[in-house]
Amino acid sequence: MGVLNIFLLVLMFLSGVLTVILVLMHSGKGTGVSDMIAASMYNANSGSGVWEKNLDRLTVITTTVFMASIIIMALTFPLGTI
């Protein structure tokens, strides 16, 4: 396994973990993990729209990085090795 594949594997792992964390931070129906985190991070009356927009952007970016790393990894991974 080459240096590029090791780098892509680490990048895929980190972006996958970040994507899961960011998805859990999205506000839901008012119950669950996202409500507990959101209640402690900002007041409901001040700037929640900006927070949600930035959270959406970060989620899309990490998901795109995750998908791109999977595609590049599939194209460059050497066959017949583990």
N, C-alpha and C positions, 0 to 999 in steps of 0.2 A: 504494500500500500504506500503510495507516494505522499509527499508533503501536502499536495493539493487536496487529496482525499481525506487526510487527517484534519486539515483546516476546515473542509466542508462538513465533516462529521461533527466537529466541535461547534461550528456555526449552526448546524441543523439542531443539535441538542439545545443550545442556548436560546435560539429563536423559538423552538417548540415550548420550552418551559416559560419563556416570557409571554408567548401567546396565551397559554393556559392561564397564567396569572392575570393578564389584562382582560381576558374574557370574564374571569370571575369577579373582576372589579366593576364591570358594567352594572348599572343600576337595573334592578329587576322590578318585581311587583311590590317591593317593600319588605321582603323577608329573605333570609339567607345571608351568605357571606358578604355579598355586595352591599347590602344595607348596613351591616355592621361597620364595614370599612368606610363607606361613604358618610355615615353619620359622624364619624370621628374626624374626617378630613376636611369637611367644609360645611358651612351653614346652608340650609336649604334655600335661603333668600339671596345669597350672594355668590354670583359667578358660577352657578352649576352648569350653565350652558357652555361656557368656555372649557370647563373641566371635561365635560362629556365629549366635546368636539376633539380635544387633544387626546383623550383616551381612545376615541374611534380612530384617529389618525395613527396613533402608535400601534393599535391592534392590526390595522391594515398593513402597516409597514412590516411588522414582525411576521405576519402571515405570508406576505409576499417574499420576504427573505427565506422563510422556511420552505415555501414551494419552489423557489428558484434553486436553493441548495439541494433539494431532492432531485430536481431535473438534471442539474449539472453533475450530481453524484452518480445518477443512473447512467449518464453518458460517458463519464470518465473512469468509473470503477473498473479495475482490471478483472477480466473473467477468469474463473478457475481458482481464485484465491479467497481466503476468508479473513 
